Amino acid sequence: MSQQVGDAGERGDWATFLAYAGYVTIFIGIVNLIPLPPLDGGHLAMLVWEKFTGRQVDYRKLIPVSAAVIVFLSIFAIATVFLDITEPLPLI
């Protein structure tokens, strides 16, 4: 994808460049709606839970789950950057 965006930029094809930027933005927005506690989808899930049960969410139980998700996402991001540096994809 980065090669295609670079090629579009070199050609001056700004419509394609902006379309790819829009795709990335939409993807990030959709991923943010996954119902995990630190993400916005998790907040929406808590609101739905409170609405249907009439009880407030126990944050003492929610904090360790949020911490685990944050640790997982951090390790995933660090591993991705590490692999991109140590084993880059071959140029086509």
PyMOL Python script that loads the backbone (N, CA, C, O; Angstrom):
from pymol import cmd

cmd.read_pdbstr("""\
ATOM      1  N   MET A   1       0.824  -1.185   0.000  1.00  0.00           N
ATOM      2  CA  MET A   1       0.000   0.000   0.000  1.00  0.00           C
ATOM      3  C   MET A   1       0.870   1.250   0.000  1.00  0.00           C
ATOM      4  O   MET A   1       0.566   2.228  -0.683  1.00  0.00           O
ATOM      5  N   SER A   2       1.951   1.212   0.770  1.00  0.00           N
ATOM      6  CA  SER A   2       2.818   2.389   0.815  1.00  0.00           C
ATOM      7  C   SER A   2       3.455   2.660  -0.542  1.00  0.00           C
ATOM      8  O   SER A   2       3.669   3.813  -0.914  1.00  0.00           O
ATOM      9  N   GLN A   3       3.759   1.591  -1.281  1.00  0.00           N
ATOM     10  CA  GLN A   3       4.314   1.785  -2.625  1.00  0.00           C
ATOM     11  C   GLN A   3       3.283   2.435  -3.543  1.00  0.00           C
ATOM     12  O   GLN A   3       3.626   3.313  -4.335  1.00  0.00           O
ATOM     13  N   GLN A   4       2.037   2.015  -3.443  1.00  0.00           N
ATOM     14  CA  GLN A   4       0.991   2.585  -4.287  1.00  0.00           C
ATOM     15  C   GLN A   4       0.756   4.054  -3.942  1.00  0.00           C
ATOM     16  O   GLN A   4       0.551   4.879  -4.832  1.00  0.00           O
ATOM     17  N   VAL A   5       0.785   4.377  -2.653  1.00  0.00           N
ATOM     18  CA  VAL A   5       0.614   5.773  -2.248  1.00  0.00           C
ATOM     19  C   VAL A   5       1.797   6.604  -2.732  1.00  0.00           C
ATOM     20  O   VAL A   5       1.618   7.728  -3.202  1.00  0.00           O
ATOM     21  N   GLY A   6       3.004   6.054  -2.619  1.00  0.00           N
ATOM     22  CA  GLY A   6       4.183   6.765  -3.113  1.00  0.00           C
ATOM     23  C   GLY A   6       4.127   6.988  -4.610  1.00  0.00           C
ATOM     24  O   GLY A   6       4.466   8.069  -5.092  1.00  0.00           O
ATOM     25  N   ASP A   7       3.697   5.965  -5.355  1.00  0.00           N
ATOM     26  CA  ASP A   7       3.566   6.108  -6.809  1.00  0.00           C
ATOM     27  C   ASP A   7       2.525   7.162  -7.170  1.00  0.00           C
ATOM     28  O   ASP A   7       2.728   7.957  -8.088  1.00  0.00           O
ATOM     29  N   ALA A   8       1.404   7.163  -6.439  1.00  0.00           N
ATOM     30  CA  ALA A   8       0.361   8.165  -6.701  1.00  0.00           C
ATOM     31  C   ALA A   8       0.883   9.565  -6.408  1.00  0.00           C
ATOM     32  O   ALA A   8       0.564  10.507  -7.133  1.00  0.00           O
ATOM     33  N   GLY A   9       1.674   9.712  -5.361  1.00  0.00           N
ATOM     34  CA  GLY A   9       2.255  11.018  -5.045  1.00  0.00           C
ATOM     35  C   GLY A   9       3.242  11.477  -6.097  1.00  0.00           C
ATOM     36  O   GLY A   9       3.282  12.659  -6.438  1.00  0.00           O
ATOM     37  N   GLU A  10       4.049  10.544  -6.623  1.00  0.00           N
ATOM     38  CA  GLU A  10       5.008  10.897  -7.669  1.00  0.00           C
ATOM     39  C   GLU A  10       4.301  11.320  -8.956  1.00  0.00           C
ATOM     40  O   GLU A  10       4.762  12.219  -9.660  1.00  0.00           O
ATOM     41  N   ARG A  11       3.177  10.666  -9.257  1.00  0.00           N
ATOM     42  CA  ARG A  11       2.416  11.015 -10.466  1.00  0.00           C
ATOM     43  C   ARG A  11       1.600  12.291 -10.281  1.00  0.00           C
ATOM     44  O   ARG A  11       1.099  12.861 -11.250  1.00  0.00           O
ATOM     45  N   GLY A  12       1.473  12.731  -9.039  1.00  0.00           N
ATOM     46  CA  GLY A  12       0.643  13.902  -8.777  1.00  0.00           C
ATOM     47  C   GLY A  12      -0.842  13.558  -8.732  1.00  0.00           C
ATOM     48  O   GLY A  12      -1.691  14.439  -8.867  1.00  0.00           O
ATOM     49  N   ASP A  13      -1.150  12.291  -8.544  1.00  0.00           N
ATOM     50  CA  ASP A  13      -2.537  11.814  -8.481  1.00  0.00           C
ATOM     51  C   ASP A  13      -3.042  11.982  -7.047  1.00  0.00           C
ATOM     52  O   ASP A  13      -3.054  11.036  -6.259  1.00  0.00           O
ATOM     53  N   TRP A  14      -3.453  13.196  -6.734  1.00  0.00           N
ATOM     54  CA  TRP A  14      -3.837  13.510  -5.353  1.00  0.00           C
ATOM     55  C   TRP A  14      -5.158  12.873  -4.969  1.00  0.00           C
ATOM     56  O   TRP A  14      -5.402  12.649  -3.783  1.00  0.00           O
ATOM     57  N   ALA A  15      -6.014  12.574  -5.927  1.00  0.00           N
ATOM     58  CA  ALA A  15      -7.287  11.916  -5.611  1.00  0.00           C
ATOM     59  C   ALA A  15      -7.036  10.521  -5.041  1.00  0.00           C
ATOM     60  O   ALA A  15      -7.666  10.122  -4.062  1.00  0.00           O
ATOM     61  N   THR A  16      -6.109   9.781  -5.659  1.00  0.00           N
ATOM     62  CA  THR A  16      -5.768   8.452  -5.153  1.00  0.00           C
ATOM     63  C   THR A  16      -5.104   8.557  -3.792  1.00  0.00           C
ATOM     64  O   THR A  16      -5.394   7.766  -2.894  1.00  0.00           O
ATOM     65  N   PHE A  17      -4.225   9.517  -3.635  1.00  0.00           N
ATOM     66  CA  PHE A  17      -3.551   9.726  -2.355  1.00  0.00           C
ATOM     67  C   PHE A  17      -4.567  10.011  -1.252  1.00  0.00           C
ATOM     68  O   PHE A  17      -4.490   9.420  -0.175  1.00  0.00           O
ATOM     69  N   LEU A  18      -5.510  10.902  -1.506  1.00  0.00           N
ATOM     70  CA  LEU A  18      -6.532  11.236  -0.511  1.00  0.00           C
ATOM     71  C   LEU A  18      -7.480  10.067  -0.264  1.00  0.00           C
ATOM     72  O   LEU A  18      -7.971   9.895   0.851  1.00  0.00           O
ATOM     73  N   ALA A  19      -7.744   9.260  -1.300  1.00  0.00           N
ATOM     74  CA  ALA A  19      -8.593   8.083  -1.112  1.00  0.00           C
ATOM     75  C   ALA A  19      -7.930   7.099  -0.151  1.00  0.00           C
ATOM     76  O   ALA A  19      -8.587   6.564   0.741  1.00  0.00           O
ATOM     77  N   TYR A  20      -6.633   6.860  -0.330  1.00  0.00           N
ATOM     78  CA  TYR A  20      -5.920   5.963   0.591  1.00  0.00           C
ATOM     79  C   TYR A  20      -5.896   6.532   2.009  1.00  0.00           C
ATOM     80  O   TYR A  20      -6.043   5.788   2.979  1.00  0.00           O
ATOM     81  N   ALA A  21      -5.714   7.829   2.131  1.00  0.00           N
ATOM     82  CA  ALA A  21      -5.755   8.454   3.459  1.00  0.00           C
ATOM     83  C   ALA A  21      -7.131   8.271   4.093  1.00  0.00           C
ATOM     84  O   ALA A  21      -7.240   8.036   5.297  1.00  0.00           O
ATOM     85  N   GLY A  22      -8.168   8.378   3.289  1.00  0.00           N
ATOM     86  CA  GLY A  22      -9.529   8.143   3.782  1.00  0.00           C
ATOM     87  C   GLY A  22      -9.739   6.702   4.205  1.00  0.00           C
ATOM     88  O   GLY A  22     -10.383   6.447   5.223  1.00  0.00           O
ATOM     89  N   TYR A  23      -9.206   5.748   3.437  1.00  0.00           N
ATOM     90  CA  TYR A  23      -9.330   4.339   3.799  1.00  0.00           C
ATOM     91  C   TYR A  23      -8.670   4.057   5.141  1.00  0.00           C
ATOM     92  O   TYR A  23      -9.227   3.350   5.980  1.00  0.00           O
ATOM     93  N   VAL A  24      -7.485   4.613   5.338  1.00  0.00           N
ATOM     94  CA  VAL A  24      -6.771   4.404   6.601  1.00  0.00           C
ATOM     95  C   VAL A  24      -7.558   5.014   7.757  1.00  0.00           C
ATOM     96  O   VAL A  24      -7.670   4.402   8.819  1.00  0.00           O
ATOM     97  N   THR A  25      -8.096   6.197   7.564  1.00  0.00           N
ATOM     98  CA  THR A  25      -8.872   6.860   8.612  1.00  0.00           C
ATOM     99  C   THR A  25     -10.117   6.057   8.964  1.00  0.00           C
ATOM    100  O   THR A  25     -10.439   5.897  10.141  1.00  0.00           O
ATOM    101  N   ILE A  26     -10.813   5.555   7.963  1.00  0.00           N
ATOM    102  CA  ILE A  26     -12.014   4.747   8.206  1.00  0.00           C
ATOM    103  C   ILE A  26     -11.649   3.447   8.915  1.00  0.00           C
ATOM    104  O   ILE A  26     -12.360   3.018   9.824  1.00  0.00           O
ATOM    105  N   PHE A  27     -10.544   2.814   8.507  1.00  0.00           N
ATOM    106  CA  PHE A  27     -10.106   1.582   9.158  1.00  0.00           C
ATOM    107  C   PHE A  27      -9.803   1.812  10.630  1.00  0.00           C
ATOM    108  O   PHE A  27     -10.209   1.018  11.478  1.00  0.00           O
ATOM    109  N   ILE A  28      -9.095   2.889  10.942  1.00  0.00           N
ATOM    110  CA  ILE A  28      -8.774   3.196  12.332  1.00  0.00           C
ATOM    111  C   ILE A  28     -10.056   3.451  13.128  1.00  0.00           C
ATOM    112  O   ILE A  28     -10.168   3.023  14.277  1.00  0.00           O
ATOM    113  N   GLY A  29     -11.009   4.136  12.528  1.00  0.00           N
ATOM    114  CA  GLY A  29     -12.276   4.385  13.211  1.00  0.00           C
ATOM    115  C   GLY A  29     -13.046   3.112  13.500  1.00  0.00           C
ATOM    116  O   GLY A  29     -13.626   2.966  14.576  1.00  0.00           O
ATOM    117  N   ILE A  30     -13.055   2.185  12.546  1.00  0.00           N
ATOM    118  CA  ILE A  30     -13.763   0.921  12.745  1.00  0.00           C
ATOM    119  C   ILE A  30     -13.068   0.081  13.812  1.00  0.00           C
ATOM    120  O   ILE A  30     -13.735  -0.506  14.663  1.00  0.00           O
ATOM    121  N   VAL A  31     -11.742   0.016  13.779  1.00  0.00           N
ATOM    122  CA  VAL A  31     -10.999  -0.739  14.788  1.00  0.00           C
ATOM    123  C   VAL A  31     -11.234  -0.140  16.170  1.00  0.00           C
ATOM    124  O   VAL A  31     -11.294  -0.876  17.155  1.00  0.00           O
ATOM    125  N   ASN A  32     -11.368   1.171  16.259  1.00  0.00           N
ATOM    126  CA  ASN A  32     -11.597   1.837  17.539  1.00  0.00           C
ATOM    127  C   ASN A  32     -12.947   1.449  18.138  1.00  0.00           C
ATOM    128  O   ASN A  32     -13.141   1.584  19.346  1.00  0.00           O
ATOM    129  N   LEU A  33     -13.880   0.970  17.318  1.00  0.00           N
ATOM    130  CA  LEU A  33     -15.199   0.571  17.819  1.00  0.00           C
ATOM    131  C   LEU A  33     -15.255  -0.872  18.310  1.00  0.00           C
ATOM    132  O   LEU A  33     -16.316  -1.335  18.727  1.00  0.00           O
ATOM    133  N   ILE A  34     -14.135  -1.588  18.268  1.00  0.00           N
ATOM    134  CA  ILE A  34     -14.102  -2.938  18.828  1.00  0.00           C
ATOM    135  C   ILE A  34     -14.394  -2.831  20.327  1.00  0.00           C
ATOM    136  O   ILE A  34     -13.809  -1.987  21.005  1.00  0.00           O
ATOM    137  N   PRO A  35     -15.286  -3.669  20.853  1.00  0.00           N
ATOM    138  CA  PRO A  35     -15.697  -3.510  22.252  1.00  0.00           C
ATOM    139  C   PRO A  35     -14.661  -3.987  23.272  1.00  0.00           C
ATOM    140  O   PRO A  35     -14.923  -4.908  24.046  1.00  0.00           O
ATOM    141  N   LEU A  36     -13.507  -3.369  23.269  1.00  0.00           N
ATOM    142  CA  LEU A  36     -12.481  -3.619  24.280  1.00  0.00           C
ATOM    143  C   LEU A  36     -12.414  -2.394  25.187  1.00  0.00           C
ATOM    144  O   LEU A  36     -12.548  -1.270  24.704  1.00  0.00           O
ATOM    145  N   PRO A  37     -12.211  -2.585  26.482  1.00  0.00           N
ATOM    146  CA  PRO A  37     -12.325  -1.480  27.440  1.00  0.00           C
ATOM    147  C   PRO A  37     -11.548  -0.201  27.142  1.00  0.00           C
ATOM    148  O   PRO A  37     -12.125   0.874  27.308  1.00  0.00           O
ATOM    149  N   PRO A  38     -10.285  -0.231  26.717  1.00  0.00           N
ATOM    150  CA  PRO A  38      -9.628   1.057  26.506  1.00  0.00           C
ATOM    151  C   PRO A  38     -10.064   1.776  25.228  1.00  0.00           C
ATOM    152  O   PRO A  38      -9.790   2.965  25.064  1.00  0.00           O
ATOM    153  N   LEU A  39     -10.726   1.077  24.340  1.00  0.00           N
ATOM    154  CA  LEU A  39     -11.162   1.687  23.090  1.00  0.00           C
ATOM    155  C   LEU A  39     -12.560   2.281  23.257  1.00  0.00           C
ATOM    156  O   LEU A  39     -13.250   2.004  24.238  1.00  0.00           O
ATOM    157  N   ASP A  40     -12.966   3.098  22.290  1.00  0.00           N
ATOM    158  CA  ASP A  40     -14.290   3.721  22.352  1.00  0.00           C
ATOM    159  C   ASP A  40     -15.415   2.695  22.328  1.00  0.00           C
ATOM    160  O   ASP A  40     -16.460   2.911  22.941  1.00  0.00           O
ATOM    161  N   GLY A  41     -15.214   1.581  21.628  1.00  0.00           N
ATOM    162  CA  GLY A  41     -16.214   0.520  21.620  1.00  0.00           C
ATOM    163  C   GLY A  41     -16.431  -0.064  23.001  1.00  0.00           C
ATOM    164  O   GLY A  41     -17.541  -0.479  23.334  1.00  0.00           O
ATOM    165  N   GLY A  42     -15.385  -0.101  23.805  1.00  0.00           N
ATOM    166  CA  GLY A  42     -15.518  -0.570  25.185  1.00  0.00           C
ATOM    167  C   GLY A  42     -16.348   0.376  26.019  1.00  0.00           C
ATOM    168  O   GLY A  42     -17.136  -0.058  26.859  1.00  0.00           O
ATOM    169  N   HIS A  43     -16.179   1.667  25.796  1.00  0.00           N
ATOM    170  CA  HIS A  43     -16.994   2.649  26.514  1.00  0.00           C
ATOM    171  C   HIS A  43     -18.457   2.525  26.105  1.00  0.00           C
ATOM    172  O   HIS A  43     -19.354   2.621  26.943  1.00  0.00           O
ATOM    173  N   LEU A  44     -18.690   2.312  24.813  1.00  0.00           N
ATOM    174  CA  LEU A  44     -20.066   2.115  24.349  1.00  0.00           C
ATOM    175  C   LEU A  44     -20.665   0.839  24.944  1.00  0.00           C
ATOM    176  O   LEU A  44     -21.838   0.815  25.319  1.00  0.00           O
ATOM    177  N   ALA A  45     -19.855  -0.218  25.028  1.00  0.00           N
ATOM    178  CA  ALA A  45     -20.338  -1.470  25.617  1.00  0.00           C
ATOM    179  C   ALA A  45     -20.709  -1.275  27.086  1.00  0.00           C
ATOM    180  O   ALA A  45     -21.699  -1.834  27.557  1.00  0.00           O
ATOM    181  N   MET A  46     -19.910  -0.477  27.816  1.00  0.00           N
ATOM    182  CA  MET A  46     -20.234  -0.204  29.224  1.00  0.00           C
ATOM    183  C   MET A  46     -21.543   0.578  29.332  1.00  0.00           C
ATOM    184  O   MET A  46     -22.353   0.302  30.217  1.00  0.00           O
ATOM    185  N   LEU A  47     -21.758   1.547  28.445  1.00  0.00           N
ATOM    186  CA  LEU A  47     -23.005   2.307  28.464  1.00  0.00           C
ATOM    187  C   LEU A  47     -24.205   1.411  28.179  1.00  0.00           C
ATOM    188  O   LEU A  47     -25.246   1.539  28.824  1.00  0.00           O
ATOM    189  N   VAL A  48     -24.061   0.503  27.214  1.00  0.00           N
ATOM    190  CA  VAL A  48     -25.147  -0.422  26.896  1.00  0.00           C
ATOM    191  C   VAL A  48     -25.415  -1.340  28.080  1.00  0.00           C
ATOM    192  O   VAL A  48     -26.570  -1.591  28.423  1.00  0.00           O
ATOM    193  N   TRP A  49     -24.348  -1.846  28.708  1.00  0.00           N
ATOM    194  CA  TRP A  49     -24.493  -2.701  29.891  1.00  0.00           C
ATOM    195  C   TRP A  49     -25.251  -1.976  30.999  1.00  0.00           C
ATOM    196  O   TRP A  49     -26.181  -2.530  31.584  1.00  0.00           O
ATOM    197  N   GLU A  50     -24.856  -0.742  31.285  1.00  0.00           N
ATOM    198  CA  GLU A  50     -25.518   0.032  32.334  1.00  0.00           C
ATOM    199  C   GLU A  50     -26.978   0.299  31.985  1.00  0.00           C
ATOM    200  O   GLU A  50     -27.836   0.297  32.868  1.00  0.00           O
ATOM    201  N   LYS A  51     -27.265   0.526  30.712  1.00  0.00           N
ATOM    202  CA  LYS A  51     -28.635   0.816  30.282  1.00  0.00           C
ATOM    203  C   LYS A  51     -29.532  -0.406  30.458  1.00  0.00           C
ATOM    204  O   LYS A  51     -30.652  -0.290  30.955  1.00  0.00           O
ATOM    205  N   PHE A  52     -29.041  -1.584  30.049  1.00  0.00           N
ATOM    206  CA  PHE A  52     -29.872  -2.776  30.096  1.00  0.00           C
ATOM    207  C   PHE A  52     -29.980  -3.381  31.494  1.00  0.00           C
ATOM    208  O   PHE A  52     -31.028  -3.918  31.855  1.00  0.00           O
ATOM    209  N   THR A  53     -28.908  -3.302  32.285  1.00  0.00           N
ATOM    210  CA  THR A  53     -28.958  -3.920  33.618  1.00  0.00           C
ATOM    211  C   THR A  53     -29.413  -2.947  34.691  1.00  0.00           C
ATOM    212  O   THR A  53     -29.910  -3.368  35.736  1.00  0.00           O
ATOM    213  N   GLY A  54     -29.254  -1.658  34.452  1.00  0.00           N
ATOM    214  CA  GLY A  54     -29.606  -0.666  35.465  1.00  0.00           C
ATOM    215  C   GLY A  54     -28.574  -0.556  36.566  1.00  0.00           C
ATOM    216  O   GLY A  54     -28.780   0.158  37.547  1.00  0.00           O
ATOM    217  N   ARG A  55     -27.463  -1.260  36.410  1.00  0.00           N
ATOM    218  CA  ARG A  55     -26.380  -1.214  37.407  1.00  0.00           C
ATOM    219  C   ARG A  55     -25.144  -0.585  36.781  1.00  0.00           C
ATOM    220  O   ARG A  55     -24.938  -0.647  35.569  1.00  0.00           O
ATOM    221  N   GLN A  56     -24.330   0.018  37.632  1.00  0.00           N
ATOM    222  CA  GLN A  56     -23.087   0.608  37.158  1.00  0.00           C
ATOM    223  C   GLN A  56     -22.025  -0.477  37.009  1.00  0.00           C
ATOM    224  O   GLN A  56     -22.014  -1.454  37.758  1.00  0.00           O
ATOM    225  N   VAL A  57     -21.147  -0.300  36.048  1.00  0.00           N
ATOM    226  CA  VAL A  57     -20.062  -1.247  35.799  1.00  0.00           C
ATOM    227  C   VAL A  57     -19.078  -1.182  36.959  1.00  0.00           C
ATOM    228  O   VAL A  57     -18.769  -0.103  37.465  1.00  0.00           O
ATOM    229  N   ASP A  58     -18.586  -2.350  37.377  1.00  0.00           N
ATOM    230  CA  ASP A  58     -17.593  -2.411  38.452  1.00  0.00           C
ATOM    231  C   ASP A  58     -16.215  -2.112  37.853  1.00  0.00           C
ATOM    232  O   ASP A  58     -15.619  -2.960  37.189  1.00  0.00           O
ATOM    233  N   TYR A  59     -15.727  -0.916  38.095  1.00  0.00           N
ATOM    234  CA  TYR A  59     -14.460  -0.496  37.498  1.00  0.00           C
ATOM    235  C   TYR A  59     -13.259  -1.228  38.094  1.00  0.00           C
ATOM    236  O   TYR A  59     -12.200  -1.289  37.469  1.00  0.00           O
ATOM    237  N   ARG A  60     -13.412  -1.774  39.279  1.00  0.00           N
ATOM    238  CA  ARG A  60     -12.308  -2.552  39.869  1.00  0.00           C
ATOM    239  C   ARG A  60     -12.039  -3.809  39.061  1.00  0.00           C
ATOM    240  O   ARG A  60     -10.904  -4.283  39.007  1.00  0.00           O
ATOM    241  N   LYS A  61     -13.070  -4.350  38.437  1.00  0.00           N
ATOM    242  CA  LYS A  61     -12.885  -5.524  37.578  1.00  0.00           C
ATOM    243  C   LYS A  61     -12.485  -5.121  36.168  1.00  0.00           C
ATOM    244  O   LYS A  61     -11.864  -5.903  35.449  1.00  0.00           O
ATOM    245  N   LEU A  62     -12.830  -3.929  35.779  1.00  0.00           N
ATOM    246  CA  LEU A  62     -12.580  -3.466  34.417  1.00  0.00           C
ATOM    247  C   LEU A  62     -11.141  -2.982  34.216  1.00  0.00           C
ATOM    248  O   LEU A  62     -10.595  -3.114  33.120  1.00  0.00           O
ATOM    249  N   ILE A  63     -10.533  -2.433  35.243  1.00  0.00           N
ATOM    250  CA  ILE A  63      -9.183  -1.876  35.114  1.00  0.00           C
ATOM    251  C   ILE A  63      -8.145  -2.939  34.735  1.00  0.00           C
ATOM    252  O   ILE A  63      -7.326  -2.675  33.855  1.00  0.00           O
ATOM    253  N   PRO A  64      -8.136  -4.134  35.358  1.00  0.00           N
ATOM    254  CA  PRO A  64      -7.150  -5.141  34.907  1.00  0.00           C
ATOM    255  C   PRO A  64      -7.360  -5.578  33.457  1.00  0.00           C
ATOM    256  O   PRO A  64      -6.391  -5.843  32.747  1.00  0.00           O
ATOM    257  N   VAL A  65      -8.606  -5.656  33.016  1.00  0.00           N
ATOM    258  CA  VAL A  65      -8.871  -6.023  31.621  1.00  0.00           C
ATOM    259  C   VAL A  65      -8.348  -4.930  30.690  1.00  0.00           C
ATOM    260  O   VAL A  65      -7.738  -5.223  29.661  1.00  0.00           O
ATOM    261  N   SER A  66      -8.590  -3.678  31.053  1.00  0.00           N
ATOM    262  CA  SER A  66      -8.084  -2.559  30.250  1.00  0.00           C
ATOM    263  C   SER A  66      -6.559  -2.570  30.197  1.00  0.00           C
ATOM    264  O   SER A  66      -5.968  -2.344  29.142  1.00  0.00           O
ATOM    265  N   ALA A  67      -5.932  -2.833  31.331  1.00  0.00           N
ATOM    266  CA  ALA A  67      -4.469  -2.875  31.377  1.00  0.00           C
ATOM    267  C   ALA A  67      -3.934  -4.004  30.496  1.00  0.00           C
ATOM    268  O   ALA A  67      -2.940  -3.829  29.792  1.00  0.00           O
ATOM    269  N   ALA A  68      -4.591  -5.153  30.535  1.00  0.00           N
ATOM    270  CA  ALA A  68      -4.144  -6.283  29.713  1.00  0.00           C
ATOM    271  C   ALA A  68      -4.268  -5.963  28.229  1.00  0.00           C
ATOM    272  O   ALA A  68      -3.382  -6.304  27.444  1.00  0.00           O
ATOM    273  N   VAL A  69      -5.355  -5.313  27.841  1.00  0.00           N
ATOM    274  CA  VAL A  69      -5.544  -4.949  26.426  1.00  0.00           C
ATOM    275  C   VAL A  69      -4.490  -3.932  26.002  1.00  0.00           C
ATOM    276  O   VAL A  69      -3.937  -4.033  24.907  1.00  0.00           O
ATOM    277  N   ILE A  70      -4.211  -2.960  26.855  1.00  0.00           N
ATOM    278  CA  ILE A  70      -3.197  -1.953  26.535  1.00  0.00           C
ATOM    279  C   ILE A  70      -1.820  -2.594  26.407  1.00  0.00           C
ATOM    280  O   ILE A  70      -1.063  -2.253  25.498  1.00  0.00           O
ATOM    281  N   VAL A  71      -1.484  -3.524  27.312  1.00  0.00           N
ATOM    282  CA  VAL A  71      -0.190  -4.211  27.238  1.00  0.00           C
ATOM    283  C   VAL A  71      -0.102  -5.022  25.946  1.00  0.00           C
ATOM    284  O   VAL A  71       0.925  -5.003  25.267  1.00  0.00           O
ATOM    285  N   PHE A  72      -1.183  -5.737  25.605  1.00  0.00           N
ATOM    286  CA  PHE A  72      -1.178  -6.524  24.368  1.00  0.00           C
ATOM    287  C   PHE A  72      -0.992  -5.638  23.144  1.00  0.00           C
ATOM    288  O   PHE A  72      -0.171  -5.940  22.278  1.00  0.00           O
ATOM    289  N   LEU A  73      -1.743  -4.550  23.066  1.00  0.00           N
ATOM    290  CA  LEU A  73      -1.621  -3.652  21.912  1.00  0.00           C
ATOM    291  C   LEU A  73      -0.239  -3.007  21.847  1.00  0.00           C
ATOM    292  O   LEU A  73       0.291  -2.795  20.756  1.00  0.00           O
ATOM    293  N   SER A  74       0.345  -2.696  22.995  1.00  0.00           N
ATOM    294  CA  SER A  74       1.695  -2.117  23.024  1.00  0.00           C
ATOM    295  C   SER A  74       2.729  -3.116  22.540  1.00  0.00           C
ATOM    296  O   SER A  74       3.597  -2.772  21.738  1.00  0.00           O
ATOM    297  N   ILE A  75       2.645  -4.354  23.020  1.00  0.00           N
ATOM    298  CA  ILE A  75       3.592  -5.385  22.577  1.00  0.00           C
ATOM    299  C   ILE A  75       3.419  -5.640  21.078  1.00  0.00           C
ATOM    300  O   ILE A  75       4.408  -5.810  20.365  1.00  0.00           O
ATOM    301  N   PHE A  76       2.184  -5.667  20.597  1.00  0.00           N
ATOM    302  CA  PHE A  76       1.928  -5.865  19.172  1.00  0.00           C
ATOM    303  C   PHE A  76       2.553  -4.745  18.347  1.00  0.00           C
ATOM    304  O   PHE A  76       3.173  -5.008  17.317  1.00  0.00           O
ATOM    305  N   ALA A  77       2.394  -3.494  18.792  1.00  0.00           N
ATOM    306  CA  ALA A  77       2.953  -2.355  18.064  1.00  0.00           C
ATOM    307  C   ALA A  77       4.480  -2.395  18.069  1.00  0.00           C
ATOM    308  O   ALA A  77       5.106  -2.149  17.039  1.00  0.00           O
ATOM    309  N   ILE A  78       5.079  -2.701  19.210  1.00  0.00           N
ATOM    310  CA  ILE A  78       6.545  -2.770  19.307  1.00  0.00           C
ATOM    311  C   ILE A  78       7.079  -3.902  18.441  1.00  0.00           C
ATOM    312  O   ILE A  78       8.092  -3.736  17.761  1.00  0.00           O
ATOM    313  N   ALA A  79       6.406  -5.057  18.459  1.00  0.00           N
ATOM    314  CA  ALA A  79       6.843  -6.178  17.628  1.00  0.00           C
ATOM    315  C   ALA A  79       6.731  -5.849  16.148  1.00  0.00           C
ATOM    316  O   ALA A  79       7.593  -6.230  15.357  1.00  0.00           O
ATOM    317  N   THR A  80       5.674  -5.146  15.774  1.00  0.00           N
ATOM    318  CA  THR A  80       5.495  -4.766  14.373  1.00  0.00           C
ATOM    319  C   THR A  80       6.604  -3.832  13.911  1.00  0.00           C
ATOM    320  O   THR A  80       7.162  -4.017  12.830  1.00  0.00           O
ATOM    321  N   VAL A  81       6.925  -2.833  14.720  1.00  0.00           N
ATOM    322  CA  VAL A  81       8.000  -1.903  14.364  1.00  0.00           C
ATOM    323  C   VAL A  81       9.339  -2.639  14.315  1.00  0.00           C
ATOM    324  O   VAL A  81      10.138  -2.414  13.406  1.00  0.00           O
ATOM    325  N   PHE A  82       9.583  -3.510  15.279  1.00  0.00           N
ATOM    326  CA  PHE A  82      10.831  -4.278  15.306  1.00  0.00           C
ATOM    327  C   PHE A  82      10.979  -5.122  14.048  1.00  0.00           C
ATOM    328  O   PHE A  82      12.040  -5.136  13.424  1.00  0.00           O
ATOM    329  N   LEU A  83       9.902  -5.834  13.673  1.00  0.00           N
ATOM    330  CA  LEU A  83       9.977  -6.672  12.475  1.00  0.00           C
ATOM    331  C   LEU A  83      10.094  -5.837  11.205  1.00  0.00           C
ATOM    332  O   LEU A  83      10.758  -6.257  10.257  1.00  0.00           O
ATOM    333  N   ASP A  84       9.470  -4.674  11.167  1.00  0.00           N
ATOM    334  CA  ASP A  84       9.612  -3.803   9.993  1.00  0.00           C
ATOM    335  C   ASP A  84      11.057  -3.330   9.833  1.00  0.00           C
ATOM    336  O   ASP A  84      11.525  -3.145   8.710  1.00  0.00           O
ATOM    337  N   ILE A  85      11.761  -3.134  10.939  1.00  0.00           N
ATOM    338  CA  ILE A  85      13.140  -2.668  10.871  1.00  0.00           C
ATOM    339  C   ILE A  85      14.081  -3.817  10.565  1.00  0.00           C
ATOM    340  O   ILE A  85      14.976  -3.672   9.733  1.00  0.00           O
ATOM    341  N   THR A  86      13.898  -4.969  11.226  1.00  0.00           N
ATOM    342  CA  THR A  86      14.845  -6.072  11.075  1.00  0.00           C
ATOM    343  C   THR A  86      14.590  -6.915   9.835  1.00  0.00           C
ATOM    344  O   THR A  86      15.536  -7.445   9.251  1.00  0.00           O
ATOM    345  N   GLU A  87      13.338  -7.053   9.419  1.00  0.00           N
ATOM    346  CA  GLU A  87      13.014  -7.872   8.243  1.00  0.00           C
ATOM    347  C   GLU A  87      12.025  -7.132   7.342  1.00  0.00           C
ATOM    348  O   GLU A  87      10.854  -7.505   7.273  1.00  0.00           O
ATOM    349  N   PRO A  88      12.487  -6.084   6.649  1.00  0.00           N
ATOM    350  CA  PRO A  88      11.562  -5.328   5.785  1.00  0.00           C
ATOM    351  C   PRO A  88      11.081  -6.190   4.613  1.00  0.00           C
ATOM    352  O   PRO A  88      11.743  -7.145   4.206  1.00  0.00           O
ATOM    353  N   LEU A  89       9.926  -5.830   4.092  1.00  0.00           N
ATOM    354  CA  LEU A  89       9.390  -6.530   2.929  1.00  0.00           C
ATOM    355  C   LEU A  89      10.265  -6.231   1.715  1.00  0.00           C
ATOM    356  O   LEU A  89      10.760  -5.114   1.567  1.00  0.00           O
ATOM    357  N   PRO A  90      10.456  -7.226   0.844  1.00  0.00           N
ATOM    358  CA  PRO A  90      11.265  -6.969  -0.352  1.00  0.00           C
ATOM    359  C   PRO A  90      10.540  -6.026  -1.305  1.00  0.00           C
ATOM    360  O   PRO A  90       9.315  -6.060  -1.418  1.00  0.00           O
ATOM    361  N   LEU A  91      11.310  -5.188  -1.985  1.00  0.00           N
ATOM    362  CA  LEU A  91      10.737  -4.280  -2.977  1.00  0.00           C
ATOM    363  C   LEU A  91      10.397  -5.069  -4.234  1.00  0.00           C
ATOM    364  O   LEU A  91      11.155  -5.935  -4.668  1.00  0.00           O
ATOM    365  N   ILE A  92       9.260  -4.756  -4.798  1.00  0.00           N
ATOM    366  CA  ILE A  92       8.821  -5.481  -6.007  1.00  0.00           C
ATOM    367  C   ILE A  92       9.292  -4.751  -7.237  1.00  0.00           C
ATOM    368  O   ILE A  92       9.029  -5.194  -8.356  1.00  0.00           O
TER     369      ILE A  92
END
""", "prot")
cmd.dss("prot")
cmd.show_as("cartoon", "prot")
cmd.util.cbc("prot")
cmd.orient("prot")
